[in-house]
Amino acid sequence: MTDTGLQHLGSSVKPLELTSDGAQLLDQTALPAEERYVTITTPEAMADAIRTMIVRGAPAIGIAAAYGLVLGARRYNGDVSGLVQTIRQEAEMLKQSRPTAVNLAWAVNEMLKTLDKATSEESLTGVVEALTRRAEEIHREDIAACHAIGQHGAEKIPQGARILTHCNAGALATGGYGTALGVVRSAFSQDPTIQVFADETRPRLQGARLTTWELARDGIPVTLVTDGMAGHLMKNRMVDVVVVGADRIAANGDAANKIGTYTLALAAYVHDIPFYVAAPLSTIDLSIESGLEIPIEERDPEEIAVVNGESLCAEGIRFYNPAFDVTPAPYITGIITEKGIAQPDYRLSLTQLFQ
């Protein structure tokens, strides 16, 4: 397997790797019942794995898409100009696999920049090698960013804190360490008395299936709660801080994350509980002014209507299944990045992080 350097430092979870046979993805649809890897060998299969959430989480699907373009380059048999055209078509396909997470488009665009530079080599082998190097760099950079996010975020976690998180923003959602759970991991390494409450995160239960699995695997105390319990916990002073991830952050600090996050932010605001968003700079989209411009993916109604093949609902009813919601910036205490923690005024502080 490809040596990605920093990949799994601080976590036993290995979400994805590039090998000579293809990209190995830990199948997140099978967890926690079964820990199995699937081998992806084409960009089309990678796009399908992203859509069906075999791989998920904004940074992780960016890395996966980069590897998907490597797979496309590997299988190509022709001249360099033809490869460029083919890769550009595959890039557009991968970008459309999940539209909300900006990391996906960011990683694909990084690969296209590399493609443009590498074509000057006029060697098919040289282009494939350049794309492979950049994809592996994207993976390593993400892990390094997550470790830095964890270190910055740990400074905001009180001694003995009870941390509430939503969905899964851990090793499974990134290159191998985590954003929100990177903060948890870093804080726990300094203070083993901290505890985590994990929302189950309906309808796909990423909190129940994935976050609890990750934390239990790494020996971090975790308690599972239903999404509807969070307000009760806050009212009864059972939560000290909320830390979540993000799929896209607008220039004004509005943050899109898994559906249900906005509700948590409102409850935290009412109960004067700090609410932090943890995400790498690649999640920040300064090209959009506010969360109103963030596209919200709508998914198959079956996700909320069917469990284990059994319908939960009466026939003939309507369904609405947005995958994300947007938390307005005024409800966010700080945005934790690898370059530091942005605070209001977000339009200014986020811009400064890129300088």
C-alpha positions in Angstrom: 0.0 0.0 0.0 1.1 3.6 -0.6 2.9 5.1 2.4 1.0 8.3 3.2 3.3 9.2 6.0 1.3 10.8 8.8 -1.8 8.9 7.8 -3.1 7.2 11.0 -1.1 8.8 13.8 -3.4 9.0 16.8 -6.2 6.8 15.4 -6.4 3.2 14.6 -8.9 3.8 11.8 -7.7 3.6 8.2 -10.4 4.9 5.9 -8.8 4.8 2.5 -5.5 4.1 0.8 -4.1 3.9 -2.8 -2.5 0.6 -3.8 -1.2 -0.8 -7.0 -4.5 -2.6 -7.5 -6.7 0.4 -7.0 -8.1 2.5 -4.1 -9.0 0.6 -1.0 -12.0 2.1 0.8 -13.2 1.1 4.2 -16.9 0.4 3.5 -18.7 2.7 5.9 -22.1 1.3 4.9 -21.1 -2.0 6.6 -19.9 -0.5 9.9 -20.1 -1.3 12.7 -21.2 -4.9 12.0 -18.4 -5.6 9.5 -15.0 -4.0 8.9 -14.4 -4.6 5.2 -12.5 -2.9 2.4 -13.7 -2.5 -1.2 -11.3 -2.1 -4.1 -12.2 0.7 -6.5 -10.5 0.6 -9.9 -12.3 3.2 -12.0 -13.4 6.8 -11.7 -17.0 5.7 -12.3 -16.8 3.2 -9.5 -15.3 5.9 -7.3 -18.2 8.3 -8.1 -20.7 5.6 -7.2 -18.8 4.9 -3.9 -19.1 8.6 -3.0 -22.8 8.8 -3.9 -23.7 5.6 -2.0 -21.5 6.8 1.0 -19.1 3.8 1.0 -16.8 6.7 1.5 -18.2 9.9 3.1 -17.2 13.1 4.9 -16.1 16.2 3.1 -12.3 15.8 3.3 -12.4 12.0 2.6 -14.5 12.3 -0.5 -12.1 15.0 -1.8 -9.2 12.5 -1.3 -11.3 9.7 -2.8 -12.0 11.8 -5.9 -8.3 12.6 -6.3 -7.6 8.9 -6.2 -10.4 8.3 -8.7 -8.6 10.6 -11.2 -5.4 8.6 -10.7 -7.3 5.4 -11.5 -8.6 7.0 -14.6 -5.1 8.0 -15.7 -3.8 4.6 -15.0 -6.3 2.8 -17.2 -5.9 5.3 -20.1 -4.1 4.0 -23.2 -3.4 6.8 -25.7 -1.6 10.1 -26.2 -1.3 12.9 -23.6 -3.8 15.2 -25.3 -6.4 12.4 -25.2 -5.6 11.8 -21.5 -6.2 15.5 -20.7 -9.6 15.4 -22.4 -10.6 12.1 -20.6 -9.5 13.3 -17.2 -11.4 16.5 -17.5 -14.6 14.6 -18.3 -14.0 12.3 -15.4 -13.3 15.3 -13.1 -16.8 16.8 -13.9 -18.4 13.5 -13.2 -16.7 13.2 -9.9 -17.6 16.8 -8.9 -21.3 16.0 -9.4 -21.3 12.9 -7.2 -22.1 15.0 -4.1 -22.5 18.7 -4.6 -22.6 20.2 -1.1 -19.1 19.4 0.1 -16.7 22.0 -1.4 -13.6 19.8 -0.6 -14.7 17.5 -3.4 -14.5 20.2 -6.1 -11.4 21.7 -4.4 -9.5 18.4 -4.6 -10.5 17.7 -8.2 -9.4 21.2 -9.2 -6.1 20.7 -7.5 -5.7 17.5 -9.6 -6.6 19.5 -12.8 -3.9 22.1 -12.0 -1.4 19.3 -11.7 -2.6 17.8 -15.0 -2.1 21.1 -16.8 1.5 21.4 -15.4 2.3 17.8 -16.1 1.3 17.8 -19.8 4.5 19.8 -20.6 6.4 16.6 -19.9 4.8 15.1 -23.0 5.0 11.7 -21.4 1.9 9.6 -20.5 3.9 7.9 -17.7 5.1 11.3 -16.4 1.5 12.7 -16.2 0.2 9.6 -14.4 3.1 9.8 -11.9 2.5 13.6 -11.3 -1.2 12.9 -10.7 -0.4 10.1 -8.3 2.0 12.3 -6.3 -0.5 15.2 -6.0 -3.3 12.8 -4.9 -1.0 11.4 -2.2 0.0 14.9 -1.2 -3.7 15.9 -0.8 -4.1 12.9 1.5 -1.0 13.7 3.6 -1.9 17.4 3.7 -5.4 16.6 5.1 -4.0 14.5 7.9 -1.5 17.2 8.8 -4.4 19.7 8.7 -6.5 17.6 11.0 -3.7 17.2 13.5 -3.3 21.0 13.6 -7.1 21.4 13.9 -7.0 19.1 16.8 -4.2 20.9 18.5 -5.9 24.3 18.1 -9.3 23.0 19.2 -8.0 21.2 22.2 -7.2 24.6 23.7 -10.9 25.4 23.8 -11.9 22.2 25.6 -12.3 22.7 29.4 -10.9 20.2 31.8 -13.2 17.2 32.2 -15.5 18.5 29.4 -18.5 16.7 28.2 -18.5 17.3 24.4 -21.5 16.9 22.2 -20.9 16.1 18.5 -23.1 15.3 15.5 -22.8 13.0 12.5 -19.2 11.7 12.0 -16.3 14.2 11.6 -13.7 11.7 12.5 -11.0 9.6 10.9 -13.6 8.0 8.7 -14.6 11.4 7.3 -11.1 12.5 6.6 -7.7 11.1 5.7 -7.4 9.3 9.0 -7.6 11.6 12.1 -10.6 13.8 12.0 -11.8 17.4 12.3 -14.3 17.5 15.2 -13.1 14.2 16.4 -9.5 15.4 15.8 -10.3 18.0 18.5 -11.7 15.3 20.7 -8.6 13.0 20.1 -6.2 15.8 20.8 -8.1 17.0 23.9 -8.3 13.4 25.2 -4.6 12.8 24.8 -4.1 15.7 27.2 -7.0 15.1 29.5 -8.4 11.5 29.7 -11.3 12.6 31.8 -13.2 14.2 28.9 -16.4 12.4 27.6 -18.4 12.5 24.4 -22.1 12.5 23.7 -22.7 11.4 20.1 -26.0 12.2 18.4 -27.2 9.2 16.4 -27.7 11.5 13.4 -30.7 10.4 11.4 -31.5 9.2 8.9 -28.3 7.3 8.1 -27.1 7.1 11.7 -23.5 8.2 11.1 -23.2 9.1 14.8 -24.6 5.8 16.0 -22.8 3.6 13.6 -19.5 5.4 12.9 -18.7 8.0 15.6 -19.3 5.6 18.5 -17.4 2.9 16.7 -14.4 5.1 16.2 -14.3 6.5 19.7 -14.8 3.1 21.4 -12.1 1.6 19.2 -9.7 4.3 20.4 -10.7 4.0 24.0 -12.5 7.4 24.3 -15.6 7.4 26.5 -18.7 7.9 24.4 -22.4 7.9 25.1 -25.0 7.6 22.3 -28.1 9.8 22.4 -30.9 10.3 19.9 -30.9 13.6 18.0 -34.0 14.8 20.0 -32.2 14.5 23.3 -29.6 17.2 22.8 -31.8 20.1 24.1 -32.6 18.1 27.2 -28.9 17.5 27.9 -28.1 21.2 27.4 -30.9 22.3 29.6 -29.7 20.0 32.4 -26.1 21.3 32.1 -24.8 17.9 30.9 -22.9 19.4 27.9 -20.0 21.8 28.2 -19.2 22.4 24.5 -20.4 21.3 21.1 -17.9 20.5 18.3 -19.1 19.6 14.8 -17.6 19.4 11.3 -18.6 21.1 8.1 -19.0 20.4 4.4 -18.9 24.0 3.2 -18.3 27.3 5.0 -19.3 30.6 3.3 -17.2 33.8 3.5 -19.5 35.2 6.2 -19.0 32.1 8.4 -22.3 30.3 7.6 -21.6 26.6 7.8 -23.3 23.7 6.1 -23.1 20.4 7.9 -25.2 17.2 8.4 -28.9 17.9 8.8 -29.7 18.6 12.4 -26.6 20.7 13.1 -28.6 23.9 12.9 -30.9 22.7 15.7 -28.0 22.0 17.9 -26.6 25.4 17.3 -29.8 27.1 18.3 -30.1 25.0 21.5 -26.4 25.7 22.4 -27.0 29.5 21.8 -30.0 29.5 24.1 -28.1 27.7 26.8 -24.9 29.7 26.4 -22.8 26.7 25.4 -19.9 27.2 23.1 -20.5 25.9 19.6 -17.5 25.2 17.4 -17.1 24.2 13.8 -13.9 22.3 12.9 -12.8 22.1 9.3 -9.8 22.5 7.1 -9.3 25.6 4.9 -10.3 23.5 1.9 -13.8 23.5 3.3 -14.0 27.3 3.3 -15.5 28.7 0.1 -14.7 32.4 0.0 -16.4 32.6 -3.5 -19.8 32.6 -1.9 -21.1 35.3 0.4 -23.4 33.4 2.6 -25.0 30.0 3.3 -27.9 30.9 1.0 -25.6 30.1 -1.9 -24.6 26.6 -0.6 -26.3 23.9 -2.7 -28.1 21.4 -0.4 -28.1 17.8 -1.6 -31.4 16.0 -1.4 -31.2 12.2 -1.1 -33.4 9.2 -1.8 -36.6 9.2 0.4 -35.9 5.5 1.1 -33.3 6.6 3.6 -36.0 7.9 5.9 -38.8 5.5 4.9 -37.2 2.1 5.0 -35.1 0.4 7.7 -33.7 -3.1 7.1 -35.9 -3.5 4.1 -39.1 -2.7 6.0 -41.2 0.4 5.3 -41.9 2.6 8.3 -44.6 4.6 6.7 -48.1 4.6 5.3 -48.3 4.4 1.5 -48.8 7.5 -0.5 -47.2 10.0 1.9 -44.6 12.6 0.7 -41.0 12.7 1.8 -38.3 15.5 2.1 -34.8 14.3 2.8 -32.2 17.1 2.7 -28.7 15.8 3.7 -27.5 19.1 5.1 -28.6 22.3 6.8 -26.8 25.6 7.3 -26.0 27.1 10.6 -25.8 31.0 10.5 -22.6 32.5 11.6 -24.0 34.3 14.7 -24.6 31.0 16.3 -21.0 29.8 15.8 -18.5 30.6 18.6 -15.5 29.8 16.5 -14.3 28.0 13.3 -11.3 25.8 14.1 -8.9 25.4 11.2 -5.3 24.2 10.7 -4.2 27.8 10.7 -6.0 28.8 13.9 -9.4 29.6 15.2 -11.5 32.2 13.3 -13.9 34.3 15.3 -16.4 37.0 14.4 -16.1 39.0 12.2 -15.8 35.9 10.1 -15.6 37.7 6.8 -12.4 39.3 8.0 -10.9 36.5 10.1 -11.5 33.7 7.5 -9.9 35.8 4.8 -6.9 36.4 7.0 -6.4 32.7 7.5 -5.6 32.4 3.8 -2.9 35.1 3.8 
